[in-house]
Amino acid sequence: MALPFLPGNSFKPSLGKTKHHKSHHFDYSNDVSMLVGASKPGIGGEPLRGQVIQPKNSIYPRGEGSKLPSWVAFDRQVLCFDAFFHEDVIEKREEQFRVRECKIYFYLEDDSIQVIEPRSKNAGIPQGTLIRRHRVPLPAPNNDQYYTIEDFNVGKSLNLYSKIFKITGSDKFTYNFLRKMGVKIDPPSEIPSDPYSEYRKAMDGSMQPLRPYEKHDTFKQFLDHDRHVLRFYCYWDDTDNMFGDPREMVLHYFLADDTIEIREVIPPNSGRDNVAVFLHRGKLPKDIESLQQPGVKTDRTVLNVFGPMGHGGRYILDSLKTGAIQTDFYRDSDLTIGTVINVWGRKLVICDCDGFTKEYYKTKYGIEGFSPVAYKQSSGFKIEREYPPYNGFGSEEDSLRSCMGLQPKPPKRDFIKFMEKDRQGLESNVLRFLAKLDTRKPIDMERQFIISYFLCDDTILVFEPPVRNSGIIGGKFLERGRIKKPGQPLYSTKMSEYFSAQDLFVGANVDFSGHKFIIVNADEYAFRYMEEHSSEFPLANINQAIQKIKSKIGSSMEDVRSFFARNDPHGAGAINYEQFHSLLKQIDSNLSEQEIMTIARYYSNRQGDNSIDPAKMMAIIQEQLRKNNFEDFAKLQDGLQYEDKEKSGLLNAEVIRTVFSSHHVPLPDDLVRAVLLVAPGDGSGNVSYAEFISLINWKDNPAPPVQYTATQDENWAGTQTKNQIHSISYEALLKDIFGNIE
C-alpha cells in the first residue's frame, strides 16, 4: 500500500515540489455551508483535473526594468478608445435609432472602465458620463469575471451592461501600448452617421430666412477693449444764443461698443445746475436733419402689400433691405483734435485729449502731432482769497484752520518728515552752531551760545553754557520752537516766514526775537550733514565754491601759484588755515566763512584728536555690564564660536552685534558699534572675538574704574575746526581749478 502524497511522506525531491498547501474550498456564507473555492487550485497551487482558472486582472508581459506592481508602474496611464452604440427610438416617426459617439477609458492600474459621451449642442438628451469608473463584469454566464486588457482592440464589440459598444479607433498612446504588448491592431474604422442628425442638418441648410441677417461679431471687440475709454476735451460756443456763454465738455468714447458720453465741466458759482451728464451714453449719429417719424426706422420693412389688411391680405418682407434707412455714426477715426462734431445740433470743437488717447491714435493710426487748440479764455481779474489777519491766539496755523470750516480741526503735522529726520541711532539730525552776540557791550561780547536746529520739526533751541565767575547765569536762552524772521508784521493776512536750516551757516547774522547773533562755528556733524546734502545747502557745495574762486583767479596759474608760494617758504605745497583763510579773502572778499571752511575741509590734512581711547571704552563697557549683573561670558563666547564656521577666531562686526542681541547683552546698540571699532582684529572689519570677550569680562579681567559722564548737548563748546586742520594743500586746489598742466 502506497503512502499518501502528503508533506513528510515524499521521498523524491526531484519532483520539484515546494508548495504542498491545499486551497480553502468550503466555508460559511450567511450561516450556510457552501462551496466558495470553485475557482481555486488544488494541492500546491496546481489546477485540478479539467479546471481552467481565469486571471482576475490583466496580465502584462515582464520586460527589462524594475519589478514594480501594475498599480505603481501604470499609475495615471489610461487607454482611450473611440466607440459608438445604437440606441433605439420608440414611437417617433422622424427617427428609429440614434448613433451615439462616446469615449471608453481603460485604467491600467486597476482595470477599471469609464465611458463618457462628449456633449453636443442642442442634443436634447442627457450626456456626459454614461458609466462611472469601476471594474465592469463580463456578461452572463461569465459575470463572475471582469473585463481585462485582452478584451480591448480596434474592431471589437463590448457588452457593457446590455449596451453593445463598437470600438472604431484609439489614440496614439493606446496604439503604441497595445503594439508593444504584441497585439495586432486593426486599422480604425469610421463611425456611422446618425440619420436624424443628417436630416436636421439638411433641413437647416434648406431653410431660407425671411431676410438675410448680417452677423456682427461684437464680442471680440468687447473683450479686447473693455474698460478702454478715449477722453477728449471739447468746447461749445453758445454765445450766439441769449444768455449763452462758452461751455467746456469732456467727451468719452467707449471702444468696447463705439458709444459716446459727454459730460459738462461746470465751474463753481456759474449759476448752472450740476447735472450728471450732458449726453447719455449711446451711439452718436453724424447727420441730424430731422427726427424720423415712428415706424420709419424698423428692424423689418414691408416690400409690397396685396389685398385688404386684416381680411386675408398678404405682405412680403424686404429681405434685401432695399428700403432700409442707413444711419452713419461717429467712430474713433472721426475724432481728431480740431474736428467739429455735431451733437444733436450743437457744434462741439475737439481741442485736446489725454495721454491714453494720444497713445491709442499713435499706435493704431500713426498720428504724431497732437497740438491742442486754445479754447479757455483768460479769467481776467481774479480776486484772491484773503483770510482774516492773525489774532494773536495760538499759532498762526491754528488760527488759519479756524477760518476754513465751521468745525476747526488742528493743523496737520508733517509726520513723514518727522519720522525721516528724527533721531535714529547715532544720527541725531540736529545741527549745532556756535554763535556770539552781535553787540558792542564788553560784557556781552565774550558770551557764547549754542544754536541747535532740529531737522524733524524745524525748531531752534538757543543755550548759553554757564561760565564761572562771569556774573551771568547760563542755561536756556530761548525755548525750543520755531522763530520768525525779522521785519514781518505781527498781525498779517499771510503766513509768516520762519528760519530754516538754509539760513544757518558759519558767518551768518541772524536775529532771534530781537537778539542778533553771529554764527562763528559748527560741530562736525553739522559740517558733514551740510556737505552730504549740498543740494539743499549751496554754501556747503564744494563745486560752487571752486567755481567762484576760478572766476576770480583768472587763467594765469603761475601767478596764483606764486601768490600761495609766498606764504609757503618750505615749498611743501600746503599752508595752515589762517594763511589759507587770508589768501582766499584777498582773492574774493565775498566768500563766506562757510564756503572757506568747506574748501579747507576738502583739501585739508586734519588731526584726529577725537579718536576713541580703547582702554577707556573697555572700562565703560565693563561698568555697564557690572551694573546690569551680566555674567554669561562663557555662553556668549560659545555663541560666537558657533558662528565661526571656519574656526579662524575672527568674526565680522555685524555678526558679533547679532550674537550680542540674541544673548540679550545689556548694552546700547550705538555703544556696541563704538566698541567694535576699537576691538582687536585684522583691521578689515573682522574682530578677534576671544580676545574681545576677555577684555569686556569684568569678573576675570577687571579694568580700572573710569568716571564716565555722558556728554550733553548744552556742554558742547564748538568744533575747533582751525585746530583740527593741520595743513591745506593748495596744490590740489590749483590742480582741480586748472587741471593737470605740466
C-alpha positions in Angstrom: 0.0 0.0 0.0 1.5 3.3 -1.1 1.8 6.3 1.2 -0.4 9.3 0.5 1.3 12.2 -1.2 1.4 14.4 1.9 4.1 16.7 3.4 6.7 14.4 5.1 5.8 11.3 3.0 7.5 12.4 -0.2 11.0 10.9 -0.8 11.5 12.2 -4.3 12.8 15.8 -4.2 13.4 15.6 -7.9 9.7 16.2 -8.4 10.4 19.9 -7.6 7.5 20.3 -5.2 8.0 23.4 -2.9 4.3 24.0 -2.0 2.1 21.4 -0.5 -0.8 23.6 0.8 -4.4 23.0 -0.1 -6.7 25.8 -1.0 -9.7 26.7 1.1 -12.8 25.5 -0.8 -15.5 25.3 1.8 -16.8 28.0 4.1 -19.9 29.5 5.6 -21.7 32.3 3.9 -24.7 33.8 5.8 -24.5 30.8 8.2 -24.9 28.4 5.2 -22.1 26.0 4.4 -21.3 26.1 0.7 -18.5 25.7 -1.9 -16.6 29.0 -2.1 -13.5 27.9 -3.9 -14.7 26.6 -7.2 -12.1 28.7 -9.0 -9.3 27.9 -6.6 -6.5 25.4 -7.4 -5.7 22.2 -5.8 -2.8 21.0 -3.7 0.4 23.0 -4.2 -1.4 25.7 -6.3 -1.9 23.3 -9.3 -5.2 23.4 -11.1 -7.5 20.4 -10.7 -8.2 17.9 -13.4 -10.2 19.8 -16.1 -10.1 23.1 -14.3 -9.3 26.3 -16.2 -8.5 29.3 -14.0 -9.2 32.7 -15.4 -7.0 35.6 -14.3 -8.7 38.2 -12.1 -6.7 41.1 -13.5 -4.8 41.9 -16.7 -1.5 40.1 -17.2 1.3 42.2 -18.7 4.4 40.7 -20.1 7.5 41.2 -18.0 10.3 43.2 -19.6 13.6 44.6 -18.6 13.5 47.1 -15.7 12.1 47.3 -12.2 9.6 44.7 -10.9 7.0 47.1 -9.7 3.4 46.1 -9.3 0.9 47.3 -12.0 -0.8 49.7 -9.7 2.5 51.5 -9.3 4.1 51.1 -12.8 0.9 52.1 -14.6 -0.2 54.9 -12.3 -2.1 57.7 -14.2 -1.8 55.8 -17.5 -5.1 55.4 -19.4 -6.0 53.8 -22.7 -8.6 55.8 -24.7 -10.8 54.2 -27.4 -13.3 55.7 -29.8 -16.6 53.8 -29.8 -20.3 54.1 -30.6 -23.5 52.3 -29.8 -27.0 52.2 -31.3 -30.0 53.4 -29.2 -33.5 52.6 -30.4 -36.0 55.4 -30.6 -39.6 54.3 -30.0 -42.8 56.0 -31.2 -41.1 58.7 -33.2 -41.6 59.0 -36.9 -38.6 61.1 -37.8 -36.0 58.6 -36.4 -35.9 54.9 -35.5 -32.5 54.8 -33.8 -29.6 57.1 -32.9 -25.9 56.6 -33.3 -24.2 58.0 -30.1 -20.5 58.5 -30.1 -18.5 58.0 -26.9 -15.1 57.6 -25.4 -14.1 54.4 -23.5 -11.2 54.9 -20.9 -9.4 51.8 -19.6 -7.2 52.5 -16.5 -4.2 50.2 -16.5 -3.6 50.5 -12.7 -6.7 48.7 -11.6 -8.6 47.5 -14.9 -11.4 50.0 -14.2 -13.5 51.3 -17.1 -15.2 54.6 -17.7 -17.5 55.6 -20.6 -18.1 59.3 -21.4 -20.2 60.7 -24.2 -19.0 64.2 -25.4 -21.6 66.8 -25.1 -23.0 68.2 -28.3 -25.0 71.3 -28.9 -28.8 71.1 -28.7 -28.7 67.3 -28.3 -31.9 67.2 -26.1 -30.6 64.1 -24.3 -28.5 63.8 -21.1 -24.8 63.4 -22.0 -21.5 63.2 -20.1 -20.6 60.2 -18.0 -22.6 57.1 -19.1 -20.7 54.6 -17.0 -18.7 55.8 -14.0 -15.3 54.4 -13.3 -15.2 50.9 -11.9 -14.5 47.3 -12.9 -17.1 46.1 -15.3 -18.1 42.4 -15.2 -18.4 40.3 -18.3 -21.9 39.4 -19.5 -23.6 36.3 -18.1 -22.8 33.5 -17.6 -19.3 34.8 -17.0 -20.4 37.6 -14.8 -18.0 36.4 -12.1 -15.2 37.7 -14.2 -14.2 41.2 -15.3 -13.0 42.9 -18.5 -9.2 42.9 -18.9 -6.9 44.5 -21.4 -7.2 41.4 -23.6 -10.8 42.3 -24.4 -10.0 45.6 -26.0 -8.9 46.1 -29.6 -10.0 48.2 -32.5 -13.0 46.5 -34.2 -14.2 44.6 -31.2 -17.6 44.9 -29.6 -18.1 45.2 -25.9 -21.2 44.3 -24.0 -21.3 46.8 -21.1 -24.5 46.4 -19.1 -26.5 45.2 -22.1 -25.3 48.0 -24.4 -23.1 46.9 -27.3 -20.2 49.4 -27.8 -18.3 49.1 -31.1 -14.6 50.2 -30.9 -13.6 52.1 -34.0 -10.2 53.6 -33.1 -7.8 54.7 -30.4 -5.3 57.5 -29.6 -1.6 57.3 -30.2 -0.6 56.2 -26.7 -3.1 53.3 -26.8 -1.9 52.2 -30.2 1.7 52.1 -29.1 0.9 50.4 -25.8 -1.0 47.6 -27.5 1.5 47.2 -30.2 4.3 46.8 -27.6 2.3 44.1 -25.9 2.2 42.1 -29.1 -1.4 42.8 -30.0 -2.3 43.1 -33.7 -4.3 46.2 -34.1 -6.8 46.6 -36.9 -7.0 49.9 -38.8 -9.5 52.4 -37.5 -13.0 52.5 -39.0 -15.4 55.3 -39.4 -18.3 55.9 -37.1 -21.6 55.6 -39.0 -23.5 58.8 -39.3 -26.7 59.5 -37.4 -29.7 59.6 -39.9 -31.7 62.0 -37.9 -28.7 64.4 -37.4 -28.1 64.4 -41.1 -31.8 65.1 -41.7 -31.8 68.0 -39.3 -28.6 69.4 -40.9 -30.1 69.2 -44.4 -33.3 70.8 -43.2 -31.5 73.7 -41.6 -29.4 74.2 -44.7 -32.5 74.3 -46.9 -34.3 76.9 -44.7 -34.4 80.4 -46.2 -34.7 83.2 -43.7 -37.2 86.0 -44.3 -34.3 88.4 -44.6 -30.6 87.8 -44.8 -29.4 88.8 -41.4 -26.0 90.2 -41.1 -23.9 88.7 -38.4 -21.9 91.3 -36.4 -19.3 89.8 -34.1 -19.1 92.4 -31.3 -17.9 90.0 -28.5 -14.2 90.1 -29.6 -14.3 93.9 -29.7 -15.8 93.9 -26.2 -13.1 91.5 -24.8 -10.2 93.5 -26.5 -11.3 97.0 -25.4 -13.4 96.6 -22.3 -12.8 99.5 -19.9 -10.8 101.3 -22.6 -12.1 104.8 -22.9 -10.9 107.7 -25.1 -11.1 111.1 -23.4 -11.4 114.3 -25.4 -11.7 117.9 -24.1 -14.3 119.8 -26.1 -15.6 123.3 -26.4 -19.1 124.5 -27.2 -19.5 128.2 -28.1 -23.1 129.1 -27.1 -22.5 132.9 -27.0 -24.8 133.4 -30.1 -27.9 132.5 -28.0 -29.4 134.7 -25.5 -27.7 134.4 -22.1 -25.3 131.9 -23.7 -21.7 131.5 -22.7 -18.8 129.3 -23.6 -19.1 125.8 -22.1 -16.4 123.2 -21.6 -17.2 119.5 -22.2 -15.5 116.2 -21.7 -16.3 113.5 -24.4 -15.8 109.9 -23.6 -15.6 107.4 -26.4 -16.0 103.8 -25.3 -14.0 101.4 -27.5 -15.9 98.4 -26.3 -19.1 99.2 -28.2 -18.4 102.6 -30.1 -20.7 104.6 -27.8 -20.2 108.2 -26.8 -20.9 110.0 -23.5 -20.5 113.7 -22.9 -20.1 115.4 -19.5 -20.1 119.1 -18.9 -17.4 120.8 -16.7 -19.4 123.3 -14.6 -17.2 125.8 -12.7 -18.2 126.8 -9.2 -20.6 129.8 -8.8 -21.5 129.6 -12.5 -25.3 129.7 -11.9 -25.9 126.3 -13.6 -27.2 123.1 -12.1 -24.6 120.5 -11.7 -26.2 117.7 -13.8 -24.7 114.2 -14.0 -24.2 114.0 -17.8 -24.8 116.3 -20.8 -25.4 113.4 -23.2 -26.1 109.9 -22.1 -24.1 107.0 -23.4 -25.1 105.8 -26.8 -24.2 105.9 -30.5 -24.0 109.4 -31.9 -25.2 109.9 -35.5 -23.3 112.2 -37.8 -26.2 113.8 -39.8 -29.2 115.0 -37.9 -31.5 116.7 -40.4 -34.8 115.8 -38.6 -36.1 113.2 -36.3 -37.6 110.2 -38.0 -41.3 109.6 -37.6 -42.4 106.5 -35.6 -42.4 103.4 -37.9 -40.0 104.8 -40.5 -37.0 103.1 -39.0 -37.7 99.5 -38.1 -35.9 96.2 -38.0 -38.1 94.7 -40.8 -39.5 96.6 -43.7 -42.5 95.7 -45.9 -41.9 95.5 -49.7 -45.4 95.2 -51.1 -48.9 94.7 -49.8 -51.6 92.7 -51.5 -55.3 92.8 -50.6 -57.0 94.5 -47.7 -55.2 94.4 -44.5 -56.7 92.1 -41.8 -59.0 90.2 -44.2 -56.9 87.6 -46.0 -54.3 90.2 -47.0 -50.7 89.3 -47.6 -47.5 91.1 -47.2 -43.9 90.5 -48.4 -40.9 91.4 -46.2 -38.0 93.2 -47.7 -35.3 90.5 -47.4 -32.7 92.7 -49.3 -33.4 95.7 -47.1 -33.9 97.9 -50.2 -36.0 100.4 -48.2 -33.9 100.4 -45.0 -32.6 103.7 -43.7 -28.8 103.6 -43.1 -27.5 105.8 -40.3 -23.8 106.7 -40.1 -22.5 107.0 -36.6 -19.3 108.6 -35.3 -16.4 106.3 -35.0 -12.9 106.7 -33.4 -11.4 107.6 -36.8 -13.7 110.7 -36.9 -12.5 112.1 -33.7 -9.3 114.2 -34.0 -8.1 117.4 -32.5 -9.6 120.4 -34.2 -12.6 118.4 -35.6 -16.1 119.9 -35.2 -18.7 117.3 -34.4 -22.5 117.6 -34.5 -24.1 116.6 -31.2 -27.8 116.7 -32.0 -27.5 120.2 -33.5 -24.7 121.5 -31.2 -21.3 122.2 -32.7 -18.5 120.9 -30.4 -14.9 121.5 -31.2 -12.4 118.9 -30.0 -9.5 120.8 -28.5 -7.3 118.3 -26.6 -7.1 114.7 -25.3 -5.5 112.7 -22.6 -2.3 110.6 -22.7 -4.0 107.3 -23.2 -5.9 108.7 -26.2 -2.7 110.0 -27.7 -1.0 106.7 -27.4 -4.0 104.9 -28.9 -4.0 107.1 -32.0 -0.3 106.9 -32.3 -0.3 103.1 -32.2 -3.4 102.5 -34.4 -3.4 105.4 -36.9 0.3 106.6 -36.7 -0.7 110.1 -35.8 2.2 112.0 -34.2 1.0 115.7 -33.9 -1.3 116.4 -31.0 -1.2 120.2 -30.9 -4.0 121.4 -28.6 -6.5 124.1 -29.6 -6.7 127.0 -27.3 -10.2 127.3 -26.0 -10.0 128.6 -22.5 -10.4 132.3 -22.2 -8.5 134.3 -19.7 -10.4 134.7 -16.5 -9.4 138.3 -16.3 -9.2 139.9 -12.9 -9.3 137.2 -10.2 -10.0 138.1 -6.7 -7.5 136.4 -4.4 -9.0 134.8 -1.4 -7.8 136.6 1.7 -8.0 135.2 5.2 -8.5 137.5 8.3 -5.4 138.6 10.0 -3.8 136.7 12.8 -5.5 137.4 16.1 -2.6 136.5 18.4 -4.2 133.5 20.0 -2.4 130.2 19.5 -0.2 129.6 16.4 -0.8 131.1 13.0 -1.7 127.6 11.6 -4.2 127.0 14.3 -5.9 130.3 13.7 -5.9 129.7 10.0 -7.7 126.3 10.4 -10.5 128.0 12.3 -11.2 130.1 9.1 -11.5 127.0 6.8 -14.6 125.4 8.3 -17.3 125.7 10.9 -15.7 122.9 12.9 -12.0 123.8 13.3 -9.5 121.0 13.1 -6.0 121.0 14.5 -3.2 121.7 11.9 -1.7 118.6 10.4 1.9 117.7 11.2 4.4 116.6 8.6 4.6 113.1 10.1 6.8 111.7 7.2 9.4 114.4 7.7 9.3 113.8 11.5 10.0 110.1 11.0 12.7 110.6 8.5 14.6 113.3 10.4 14.0 112.0 14.0 17.0 110.6 16.0 18.0 107.2 14.7 20.9 105.6 16.5 24.0 107.8 16.1 22.2 110.0 13.6 20.8 112.9 15.7 19.6 115.0 12.8 20.4 118.1 15.0 22.6 120.9 13.5 24.6 122.7 16.2 26.3 126.0 15.7 28.4 128.2 18.0 27.4 131.8 18.0 28.2 135.2 19.6 26.1 138.2 20.3 26.4 141.0 17.7 26.9 143.8 20.2 29.5 146.3 21.4 28.9 145.8 25.1 32.1 144.5 26.6 30.2 142.2 29.0 28.2 140.6 26.2 31.0 140.3 23.6 32.6 137.2 25.3 29.3 135.3 25.7 28.9 132.2 23.7 25.7 130.5 22.6 24.9 127.1 21.2 22.2 127.2 18.5 20.6 123.7 17.9 18.4 123.3 14.8 16.2 120.2 14.9 15.5 119.0 11.4 12.5 116.9 12.3 10.2 119.9 13.1 12.3 123.0 12.1 12.6 124.2 15.7 15.5 126.1 17.2 16.9 126.0 20.7 19.4 128.5 22.0 21.5 127.6 25.0 24.2 129.5 26.8 26.9 127.4 28.6 27.4 128.6 32.1 30.8 130.3 32.8 32.0 130.5 36.3 32.6 134.0 37.9 31.2 135.6 34.8 28.2 137.2 36.5 25.8 135.7 34.0 23.5 132.8 34.8 23.7 130.3 31.9 21.1 127.9 30.7 18.3 128.0 28.2 18.4 131.4 26.4 15.5 130.7 24.0 13.0 127.9 24.4 12.7 125.3 21.6 10.3 126.4 18.9 10.1 128.0 15.5 11.5 131.5 15.2 10.0 134.1 12.8 12.3 136.1 10.6 12.5 139.8 11.5 10.8 142.6 9.6 7.4 140.9 9.3 4.1 142.4 10.5 2.8 140.9 13.7 -0.9 140.7 12.5 -0.9 139.8 8.9 -3.2 138.0 6.5 -0.3 136.0 5.1 1.7 133.2 6.8 4.9 134.4 8.5 8.3 133.1 7.3 10.4 131.2 9.8 14.1 130.4 10.0 15.0 127.3 8.1 18.2 125.2 8.0 19.5 127.0 5.0 19.5 130.3 6.9 22.0 129.0 9.5 25.7 128.7 8.4 29.1 129.8 9.6 29.3 133.6 9.2 25.6 134.2 9.1 23.9 137.1 11.0 20.6 136.0 12.5 18.0 137.9 14.5 16.2 135.7 17.0 13.3 137.7 18.6 15.4 140.9 18.7 18.7 139.2 19.7 21.3 139.4 17.0 23.8 136.5 16.7 26.8 135.9 14.6 27.4 132.2 13.9 31.2 131.6 14.2 31.4 127.8 14.1 29.6 124.5 13.8 30.1 120.9 15.1 31.5 118.1 12.9 28.1 116.5 12.4 26.6 119.8 11.1 29.5 120.3 8.6 29.2 116.7 7.4 25.4 116.8 7.1 25.5 120.0 5.0 28.3 118.7 2.8 26.4 115.4 2.2 23.2 117.4 1.3 25.0 120.1 -0.7 21.9 120.4 -3.0 20.0 121.8 0.0 22.9 123.9 1.4 24.6 125.7 -1.5 27.2 127.3 0.7 28.5 123.8 1.6 28.7 122.8 -2.1 32.4 122.4 -2.9 31.8 122.6 -6.7 30.1 126.0 -6.5 32.8 127.3 -4.1 35.6 126.3 -6.5 33.7 127.9 -9.4 33.6 131.2 -7.5 37.3 131.1 -6.9 38.0 130.1 -10.5 36.0 133.1 -11.8 38.1 135.4 -9.6 41.6 133.9 -10.1 41.8 134.1 -13.9 43.8 131.9 -16.2 47.4 132.5 -15.0 48.3 129.5 -12.9 51.8 130.6 -12.3 50.8 134.0 -10.8 48.4 132.2 -8.5 50.9 129.6 -7.5 53.5 132.3 -6.6 50.7 134.0 -4.7 50.3 130.9 -2.5 54.1 130.1 -2.5 54.9 133.4 -0.8 53.2 132.0 2.3 54.9 128.6 1.9 58.6 129.2 2.5 59.4 125.4 2.8 57.7 124.6 -0.6 55.6 121.8 0.9 52.6 122.7 -1.2 50.5 123.3 1.9 49.7 126.1 4.3 47.9 126.5 7.5 44.3 127.5 8.0 44.9 131.2 9.0 47.1 131.8 5.9 44.6 130.0 3.6 41.7 132.0 5.0 43.6 135.3 4.5 44.6 134.4 0.9 41.1 133.4 -0.1 39.7 136.6 1.3 42.2 138.5 -0.8 41.1 136.6 -3.9 37.4 137.0 -3.3 36.1 139.1 -0.4 32.6 138.0 -0.9 33.3 134.4 0.1 31.5 133.5 3.3 33.1 131.7 6.2 31.1 128.6 5.5 32.5 128.4 1.9 36.0 128.9 3.1 35.6 126.1 5.7 34.1 123.8 3.1 37.1 124.3 0.8 39.6 124.0 3.7 37.9 120.8 4.9 38.0 119.3 1.4 41.7 119.9 0.8 43.0 119.6 4.4 45.1 117.1 6.4 43.2 117.2 9.7 44.5 115.8 13.0 42.3 113.2 14.6 42.1 114.5 18.1 38.7 113.0 18.6 39.9 109.4 18.4 38.4 106.8 20.8 40.5 105.6 23.6 40.3 101.8 23.6 41.2 101.4 27.3 38.6 104.0 28.3 35.9 102.4 26.1 36.6 98.9 27.6 36.3 100.3 31.1 32.9 101.9 30.1 31.7 98.6 28.7 32.7 96.7 31.9 31.0 99.3 34.1 27.8 98.9 32.1 27.9 95.1 32.3 28.7 95.2 36.0 25.8 97.5 36.8 23.4 95.1 35.0 24.9 92.0 36.6 25.8 90.3 33.3 28.0 87.2 33.8 27.2 84.8 30.9 30.5 85.4 29.1 31.1 81.7 28.6 27.8 81.2 26.9 28.4 84.4 24.8 31.8 83.0 23.7 30.1 79.7 22.8 27.6 81.5 20.6 30.4 83.4 18.8 32.4 80.1 18.3 29.3 78.6 16.7 29.1 81.4 14.2 32.8 80.9 13.3 32.3 78.2 10.7 35.9 78.4 9.5 37.4 78.3 13.1 39.6 81.2 12.3 39.0 83.1 15.5 37.7 86.2 13.6 34.1 87.3 13.1 32.6 90.3 11.3 31.4 93.1 13.5 27.8 92.8 12.3 27.8 89.1 13.2 29.0 89.9 16.7 26.3 92.6 17.0 23.7 90.0 16.1 25.0 87.5 18.6 25.0 90.2 21.3 21.4 91.0 20.5 20.3 87.3 20.6 22.0 86.8 24.0 20.4 90.0 25.4 23.6 91.7 26.3 22.5 94.8 28.3 24.4 97.3 26.1 23.0 100.1 23.8 23.5 99.4 20.1 25.4 102.6 19.5 27.8 101.7 22.3 28.4 98.2 20.8 29.1 99.8 17.4 31.6 102.2 19.0 33.5 99.5 21.0 33.7 97.2 17.9 35.6 99.9 16.1 38.4 99.8 18.6 38.2 96.0 19.3 41.3 93.9 18.4 41.1 92.4 14.9 42.7 92.2 11.5 41.9 95.8 10.5 39.4 94.9 7.8 36.2 94.8 9.9 36.8 91.3 11.5 37.2 91.1 15.3 39.1 88.6 17.3 36.1 87.6 19.4 38.0 85.5 22.1 40.3 88.5 22.9 37.3 90.9 22.8 35.3 88.8 25.3 38.3 88.6 27.5 38.7 92.4 27.5 35.0 93.1 28.4 34.9 90.3 31.1 34.7 92.4 34.2 34.9 89.3 36.5 38.2 87.8 35.3 39.9 90.9 33.9 38.6 93.9 35.7 39.6 97.3 34.3 40.4 100.3 36.4 37.2 102.3 37.1 36.7 105.3 34.9 34.3 108.1 35.8 32.1 108.2 32.7 29.7 111.1 32.2 27.5 111.3 29.1 28.2 114.4 27.0 25.2 116.7 27.0 24.3 118.9 24.0 24.4 122.0 26.2 28.0 121.4 27.3 29.4 121.5 23.7 31.7 124.4 23.2 32.2 124.3 19.4 34.3 122.3 17.0 37.9 123.5 16.8 38.0 123.4 13.0 41.1 125.5 12.8 43.0 123.3 15.3 41.9 120.1 13.6 43.0 121.2 10.2 46.8 120.8 10.2 47.5 122.0 6.7 45.7 122.7 3.5 47.1 121.5 0.2 46.8 124.5 -2.2 48.5 122.4 -4.9 45.4 120.1 -5.0 43.2 123.1 -5.2 45.1 124.6 -8.1 45.1 121.2 -9.8 41.3 121.0 -9.6 40.9 124.6 -10.9 43.4 124.5 -13.8 43.7 120.7 -14.4 46.9 118.7 -15.0 49.3 121.3 -16.5 53.0 120.2 -16.9 
